[in-house]
Amino acid sequence: MRLPPDIRRQLVSIGAAADAGIDLADAALTLAAADRPGQPLEPYRRHLEKLVGEVRAYVGGAEPTPALRLRIEALNQVIVRRYGYGGTEAVFEDLEAANMMRVIDIRSGLPIVIGILFIHVARAFGWPIAGLDFPGRFLIRMEDASERIILDPFAGGRVVRPKDMRDMFKAVAGNHVELKPEHYREMTNRGMLLRLQNNIKSRQLRGGRPYDAIETIETMLLFAPDETGLWREAGLLYARLDRIKDAVAALEEHLRRSGGDSTRYNTSVLLQELRARLN
């Protein structure tokens, strides 16, 4: 892995932290810096602080807590309209569209990166906000004591209703599918970072770049070492690349961490075959 030592240390620290202790936007910047070694993070951190400051000014201060509709209006006015954050369908084929530094530079990126900006600013005021584990398009949910509103940050922060979500889901999964409760499930901080990097990994694999994909998986395992499926995926990809010792180590780690995982038997069989190749 070609990660600079300081970036590696920061990612390992994130991996050891409790999920609630992860600074989501700063972690996304750390991941972005892995692809831009030597580029300082401070200008990007200052930009994040500026977004917070301008939203604070828009709502007239953090106290008392603004009404939900005013919070949403402030986020949209500052992030989307004032700074122009958004994207087109072209970003879904652009690896750089998942890089937080690049997105801040050009104000365009994947839905999850735009969503992380919304989440970062809202959390600075303690406003309840969550990323949703929705397929195909990262959505966010804001709420107060009496109302919940789902937004699509990628589409200008527009309000998304259940019918809109159903249509979006059918567009990516087919007309036979229906929304289920898990499509409204809140994502953890680590889960959002994994989704961010999965966008990169899947494009690398589709583009026939397995060596790049394994580096992305290795990076993901630094901040999500308990993600057992990633260890198995790493092992399978190492085996495909004929890195047998690495494959054995990754699959052994998968078995050690996976408990009663349904893939254990097949993984054990594959491990026996790989160990035989080592001998």
C-alpha positions in Angstrom: 0.0 0.0 0.0 1.3 3.4 -0.9 -0.4 5.4 1.8 1.7 8.1 3.5 2.5 7.1 7.1 0.6 10.1 8.6 -2.6 9.2 6.6 -2.2 5.6 7.6 -2.0 6.5 11.3 -5.0 8.7 11.0 -7.1 6.0 9.4 -6.0 3.4 12.0 -7.0 5.9 14.7 -10.5 6.2 13.0 -10.7 2.4 12.9 -10.1 2.2 16.7 -12.6 4.9 17.5 -16.2 4.5 18.6 -18.5 5.3 15.7 -19.9 8.3 17.5 -16.4 9.7 17.9 -15.7 9.9 14.2 -15.6 13.3 12.6 -17.3 12.4 9.4 -16.2 15.2 7.1 -12.7 15.3 8.5 -12.4 11.5 8.0 -13.6 12.0 4.4 -10.9 14.6 3.9 -8.3 12.2 5.3 -9.4 9.6 2.7 -9.2 12.2 0.0 -5.7 13.1 1.1 -4.6 9.5 0.6 -4.9 10.3 -3.2 -3.3 13.7 -2.9 -0.2 13.1 -0.7 1.4 16.3 0.5 -1.6 18.6 -0.2 -2.5 20.5 3.0 -5.9 19.9 4.5 -6.3 23.2 6.3 -7.8 25.2 3.4 -10.5 22.5 3.1 -11.1 22.5 6.9 -11.4 26.3 6.8 -14.0 25.9 4.0 -16.1 23.6 6.1 -15.9 26.1 8.9 -17.0 28.8 6.5 -20.1 26.8 5.5 -21.0 26.5 9.2 -20.5 30.2 9.8 -22.6 31.2 6.9 -25.5 28.9 7.8 -25.3 30.3 11.4 -25.6 33.8 10.0 -28.5 32.7 7.8 -30.6 31.4 10.6 -29.7 34.3 12.9 -27.6 32.2 15.3 -27.7 28.8 16.8 -30.0 29.7 19.7 -32.9 29.2 20.0 -32.9 26.2 17.7 -34.5 27.3 14.3 -37.6 25.6 13.0 -37.0 22.6 10.9 -38.0 24.3 7.6 -35.6 27.2 8.3 -32.7 24.7 9.0 -33.3 23.0 5.6 -33.7 26.4 3.8 -30.4 27.6 5.3 -28.5 24.4 4.3 -29.8 24.6 0.8 -29.3 28.3 0.4 -25.7 28.2 1.6 -24.4 24.8 0.3 -26.4 24.5 -2.9 -27.3 28.0 -4.1 -24.5 30.2 -2.7 -21.6 27.7 -3.2 -23.1 25.7 -6.1 -22.6 22.2 -4.8 -24.3 19.5 -6.8 -23.6 17.2 -9.7 -24.7 15.7 -13.0 -25.0 12.0 -14.1 -21.4 12.3 -15.3 -20.0 12.2 -11.8 -21.1 8.5 -11.4 -18.3 7.5 -13.7 -15.7 9.8 -12.3 -13.4 8.3 -9.6 -12.5 11.8 -8.4 -16.1 12.6 -7.7 -15.7 10.6 -4.4 -12.7 12.7 -3.3 -13.8 15.3 -0.8 -10.9 17.6 -1.7 -11.7 17.6 -5.4 -15.4 18.1 -4.7 -14.7 21.2 -2.6 -12.4 22.4 -5.4 -15.0 22.2 -8.2 -18.2 22.1 -6.2 -19.4 18.9 -7.9 -19.4 15.3 -6.7 -21.2 12.1 -5.8 -24.4 12.3 -3.7 -22.8 10.9 -0.6 -20.0 13.6 -0.7 -22.6 16.4 -1.0 -24.6 14.7 1.8 -21.6 14.6 4.1 -21.3 18.4 3.7 -25.0 18.7 4.8 -24.4 16.4 7.7 -21.3 18.2 8.8 -22.9 21.6 8.9 -26.1 20.4 10.6 -24.2 18.5 13.3 -22.1 21.6 14.1 -25.4 23.0 15.6 -26.6 19.7 17.1 -29.4 19.5 14.5 -30.7 15.9 14.2 -29.7 14.6 10.8 -28.9 11.1 9.4 -27.7 9.6 6.2 -30.1 6.9 4.9 -29.0 3.5 3.6 -30.9 3.9 0.4 -29.8 2.1 -2.7 -28.6 4.1 -5.7 -28.8 7.6 -4.2 -27.6 8.8 -0.8 -30.3 10.6 1.0 -30.5 12.5 4.3 -33.2 12.9 6.9 -33.7 15.8 9.2 -36.3 16.0 11.9 -37.6 17.8 14.9 -40.1 16.8 17.6 -43.1 16.6 15.3 -41.8 16.1 11.7 -39.3 14.1 9.6 -38.2 15.3 6.2 -36.0 13.4 3.7 -33.8 15.4 1.3 -31.8 14.6 -1.8 -28.6 16.7 -1.4 -27.5 15.8 -4.9 -30.7 17.2 -6.4 -30.4 20.7 -4.8 -31.6 19.5 -1.4 -35.1 18.8 -2.7 -37.7 17.2 -0.4 -38.1 13.5 -1.2 -41.5 11.9 -0.5 -42.2 8.1 -0.2 -43.5 8.0 -3.8 -40.3 9.7 -5.0 -38.2 7.1 -3.1 -40.2 4.3 -4.6 -39.7 5.6 -8.1 -36.0 6.1 -7.5 -35.7 2.5 -6.1 -37.5 1.0 -9.0 -35.3 2.9 -11.5 -32.2 1.1 -10.2 -33.7 -2.2 -9.1 -36.6 -2.9 -11.4 -40.4 -2.5 -11.3 -40.9 -5.6 -9.3 -39.3 -4.2 -6.1 -40.9 -2.3 -3.3 -39.6 -0.1 -0.5 -38.8 -1.9 2.8 -38.1 -0.5 6.3 -34.4 -1.0 5.8 -34.4 1.5 3.1 -35.1 4.2 5.7 -32.4 2.8 8.0 -29.8 5.3 9.4 -26.2 4.8 8.5 -23.4 4.9 10.9 -20.4 7.2 10.4 -18.3 4.3 9.5 -21.0 3.0 7.2 -21.0 6.3 5.3 -17.3 6.2 4.9 -17.5 2.6 3.6 -20.2 3.7 1.1 -18.0 6.5 0.0 -15.0 4.2 -0.7 -17.3 1.5 -2.2 -18.1 3.9 -4.9 -14.4 4.0 -5.8 -13.8 0.3 -5.4 -16.7 -0.7 -7.6 -15.6 1.6 -10.4 -12.1 0.3 -10.2 -13.3 -3.3 -10.5 -15.6 -2.4 -13.4 -12.8 -0.7 -15.1 -10.5 -3.7 -14.9 -8.2 -2.3 -12.2 -8.0 -5.0 -9.6 -4.7 -3.8 -8.2 -6.2 -0.3 -7.5 -9.3 -2.0 -6.0 -7.3 -4.0 -3.6 -5.5 -0.9 -2.4 -8.9 0.7 -1.8 -10.1 -2.3 0.2 -6.9 -2.2 2.2 -7.6 1.4 3.0 -11.1 0.6 4.0 -9.9 -2.1 6.4 -7.8 0.5 8.2 -10.9 2.5 9.3 -13.3 -0.5 9.4 -11.3 -3.5 10.7 -14.4 -5.2 12.0 -16.1 -5.3 8.6 -15.8 -9.0 8.1 -17.1 -9.1 4.5 -14.3 -6.8 3.5 -11.7 -9.3 4.8 -13.3 -12.0 2.7 -13.5 -9.7 -0.4 -9.8 -8.9 0.1 -8.9 -12.5 0.3 -10.7 -13.4 -2.9 -9.1 -10.5 -4.7 -5.7 -11.4 -3.4 -6.2 -14.9 -4.7 -7.2 -13.6 -8.1 -4.0 -11.6 -8.2 -2.0 -14.6 -7.2 -1.0 -13.0 -3.9 -1.5 -16.3 -2.0 0.1 -15.4 1.3 -2.0 -12.2 1.5 -5.1 -14.2 0.5 -4.6 -16.7 3.3 -4.0 -14.0 5.9 -7.1 -12.1 4.9 -9.4 -15.1 4.8 -8.0 -16.3 8.2 -8.9 -12.9 9.5 -12.4 -13.1 8.0 -12.9 -16.5 9.8 -11.5 -15.1 13.1 -13.9 -12.2 13.1 -17.0 -13.6 11.3 -18.5 -15.9 14.0 -21.4 -17.8 12.5 -21.2 -16.2 9.0 -22.9 -18.2 6.3 -19.8 -18.1 4.1 -17.6 -19.8 6.7 -17.7 -23.3 5.1 -16.8 -22.1 1.5 -14.1 -19.8 3.0 -12.6 -22.7 4.9 -12.5 -24.9 1.8 -10.9 -22.1 -0.2 -8.3 -21.6 2.6 -7.4 -25.3 2.5 -6.8 -25.0 -1.3 -4.7 -21.8 -0.9 -2.6 -23.3 1.9 -1.9 -26.3 -0.3 -0.6 -24.0 -3.0 1.7 -22.3 -0.5 3.2 -25.7 0.4 
